[in-house]
Amino acid sequence: MNKLLTTLSVLAVASVTVLAHAQAPAPATATPPASAPAAAAAPQPKAAPASIKSVEAKVAMCVGCHGIKGYQASFPEVHKVPMIAGQSAKYIVAALTEYKQGDRRHGTMRSIATSLSDQDMADIAAYYETLGQEGAPALPAKADKTPSPQVAALLQKAACVSCHGDNFAKPIDPAYPKIAGQHADYMFVALKAYKMENNPSVGRSNGVMGAIAKQFSNAELKALAGYVSSLEGPLKTVPEHRFR
């Protein structure tokens, strides 16, 4: 009997202890003092510069013509497409803008330029300005070939060096093209385009170049283009591996 009473007493004490713990309030969590400053907002990440992959995606539409050595266009007549690796970025942007705005009238280039944003143009231009220029030798300060008397007279009349530089590869403004070594047939077509008027499909609207080109016959423009093409310059066609 005594053992039974002892056991019941022990169980009663245990039950009271468990119940007391169950009813005890949870400990309060620490709260920051009212004067604590709010957490600073996380800084917003800066926009990353264009990646190599994104730039390559942008120039993908260019390499089909400008990345194949000897590639020829057929509009408005058959001629080699211009070399643009090593060309001034500012000039490339200016040319693309003129195609987009219709100041240079060329169906294919207009459709391409229209699809490009200002940032696209800047990225493409920066890419081509440095393409193939690693380890390139310094260019002579002046043209490395003496023109014939006929061409010398034409150059003086056109005052080409006043914009394109003494070596035709260092223009006074990067918005003007480097032309030394450029394909002769392309330059001939370009010069004739400046003479074109009132043609919605072909031509280039540029007051300065238009006034210069209109002074010369097509034969004289061809002679000028042939001489400038023969000079040493930085322009290249740099093919992708799939076109080599």
C-alpha positions in Angstrom: 0.0 0.0 0.0 2.8 2.4 0.9 4.5 1.6 -2.5 1.3 2.4 -4.3 1.0 5.8 -2.6 4.6 6.7 -3.3 4.2 5.9 -7.0 1.0 8.0 -7.2 2.8 11.0 -5.6 5.7 10.8 -8.0 3.4 10.8 -11.0 1.4 13.8 -9.7 4.6 15.8 -9.2 5.8 15.0 -12.8 2.4 16.0 -14.3 2.4 19.3 -12.5 6.0 20.0 -13.8 5.1 19.2 -17.4 2.0 21.4 -17.3 4.0 24.3 -15.9 6.5 24.1 -18.7 3.8 23.9 -21.3 2.0 27.0 -20.0 5.2 29.1 -19.6 5.4 32.0 -22.1 8.0 31.8 -24.9 11.1 33.9 -24.3 10.8 37.3 -26.0 13.0 37.8 -29.1 15.4 40.7 -29.0 14.3 43.8 -30.9 16.6 46.4 -32.2 16.5 49.7 -30.4 14.1 52.3 -31.9 17.1 54.4 -32.8 18.8 51.7 -34.9 19.3 52.9 -38.5 17.5 51.0 -41.3 19.6 48.7 -43.4 21.1 50.4 -46.4 19.5 49.4 -49.7 21.6 47.0 -51.7 23.4 48.8 -54.6 22.0 48.2 -58.0 24.4 46.3 -60.3 25.8 48.4 -63.2 25.0 47.3 -66.7 27.7 45.1 -68.0 29.6 46.1 -71.2 28.8 44.3 -74.4 30.3 40.8 -74.2 32.4 39.3 -76.9 29.6 36.9 -77.8 27.1 39.7 -78.2 29.4 41.8 -80.4 30.1 38.7 -82.5 26.3 38.2 -82.9 26.0 41.8 -84.0 28.7 41.6 -86.7 27.4 38.2 -87.9 25.4 40.0 -90.6 28.6 41.8 -91.7 31.0 38.9 -92.2 29.0 37.4 -95.1 30.2 40.2 -97.3 33.0 42.1 -95.5 34.6 38.9 -94.1 35.3 37.2 -97.4 38.4 38.2 -99.3 37.6 39.2 -102.9 33.8 39.1 -102.3 32.0 41.2 -104.9 28.7 43.0 -104.8 26.6 43.4 -107.9 24.8 46.7 -107.1 24.8 49.2 -108.7 27.5 47.4 -110.6 30.0 44.6 -109.9 32.7 45.7 -107.5 34.5 44.4 -104.4 32.9 45.2 -101.1 35.0 47.7 -99.1 37.5 46.6 -96.6 36.4 47.8 -93.1 38.8 46.2 -90.7 41.0 49.0 -89.5 38.6 51.7 -90.6 37.8 54.5 -88.1 34.9 53.7 -85.8 33.5 57.2 -86.1 33.4 56.9 -89.8 31.7 53.5 -89.7 29.0 54.9 -87.4 28.6 57.9 -89.7 28.3 55.7 -92.8 25.7 53.3 -91.1 23.7 56.3 -90.0 23.7 57.7 -93.5 22.4 54.3 -94.9 19.7 54.3 -92.1 18.6 57.8 -92.9 18.6 57.3 -96.7 21.5 59.7 -97.4 23.3 56.8 -98.8 20.9 54.9 -101.1 21.6 51.1 -101.1 18.9 48.6 -100.5 20.9 46.0 -98.7 22.8 48.4 -96.5 19.6 50.3 -95.7 17.8 47.2 -94.5 20.8 46.3 -92.3 21.4 49.7 -90.9 17.7 50.2 -90.1 17.8 47.1 -87.9 20.6 48.6 -85.8 20.3 50.7 -82.7 22.9 53.5 -81.9 24.6 51.1 -79.5 24.7 48.3 -82.1 26.4 50.7 -84.5 28.9 51.8 -81.9 29.7 48.2 -80.9 30.2 47.1 -84.5 32.3 50.1 -85.3 34.6 49.6 -82.3 35.0 45.9 -83.2 36.1 46.7 -86.8 38.3 49.6 -85.9 40.8 47.3 -84.1 40.2 44.1 -86.1 43.4 42.8 -87.7 45.5 45.8 -86.4 47.6 43.9 -83.9 51.2 44.3 -84.7 50.5 46.4 -87.8 53.5 48.4 -89.0 53.4 52.2 -88.7 52.3 53.9 -91.9 54.4 56.5 -93.7 53.6 60.1 -93.0 53.0 60.7 -96.7 51.8 58.7 -99.6 54.4 56.0 -100.4 54.0 56.3 -104.2 54.4 59.3 -106.4 51.4 59.9 -108.6 51.6 60.5 -112.3 51.5 64.1 -113.4 47.9 63.6 -114.5 46.8 62.1 -111.2 48.9 64.7 -109.2 46.9 67.5 -111.0 43.6 65.7 -110.1 44.6 65.3 -106.5 45.5 68.9 -106.2 42.2 70.0 -107.8 40.2 67.8 -105.5 42.3 68.7 -102.4 42.0 65.1 -101.2 44.8 65.4 -98.6 43.1 68.4 -96.9 40.5 65.9 -95.5 42.0 62.4 -95.9 45.5 63.3 -94.8 48.9 63.4 -96.5 49.1 59.6 -96.5 45.3 59.2 -97.2 45.1 57.0 -94.1 45.0 59.7 -91.3 42.0 62.0 -92.0 41.7 65.3 -90.2 38.5 64.0 -88.6 37.8 60.4 -87.7 34.4 60.9 -89.3 36.1 60.9 -92.7 37.3 57.6 -94.1 40.8 56.2 -94.4 41.1 55.4 -98.1 44.7 54.4 -98.7 44.7 50.9 -100.1 40.9 50.6 -100.4 39.6 48.6 -103.4 39.8 50.8 -106.5 36.6 49.5 -108.0 34.7 50.2 -104.8 36.1 53.8 -104.6 35.2 54.4 -108.2 31.6 53.3 -107.6 31.4 55.4 -104.4 32.8 58.5 -106.2 30.3 58.1 -109.0 27.5 57.8 -106.4 28.2 61.3 -105.1 27.5 62.6 -108.6 24.1 60.9 -108.7 21.1 63.1 -108.3 17.3 62.5 -108.1 17.6 58.7 -108.0 15.7 57.1 -105.1 17.7 53.8 -105.3 21.3 54.8 -106.0 23.5 57.6 -104.8 25.0 59.5 -101.9 23.9 62.8 -100.5 26.9 64.7 -99.3 27.4 68.4 -100.2 31.2 68.4 -99.9 31.9 65.1 -101.7 29.2 65.8 -104.3 30.7 69.2 -105.2 34.2 67.5 -105.6 33.1 64.5 -107.6 31.1 66.5 -110.0 34.2 68.3 -111.1 35.6 65.2 -112.7 34.7 62.8 -115.5 34.2 59.2 -114.7 37.6 58.4 -116.3 39.3 60.9 -114.0 37.5 59.5 -111.0 38.7 56.0 -112.0 42.3 57.3 -112.2 42.1 58.9 -108.7 40.6 55.7 -107.3 43.4 53.6 -108.9 46.2 55.7 -107.4 44.7 55.8 -103.9 44.1 52.1 -104.0 47.8 51.5 -104.7 49.0 53.1 -101.5 49.9 51.4 -98.3 47.1 51.6 -95.8 45.6 49.9 -92.7 42.4 48.5 -94.2 42.0 44.8 -94.4 39.5 42.0 -95.0 39.8 39.7 -92.0 37.8 36.5 -92.7 36.3 34.3 -90.0 37.7 30.7 -89.8 34.7 29.4 -91.7 35.6 31.6 -94.7 39.3 30.9 -94.7 
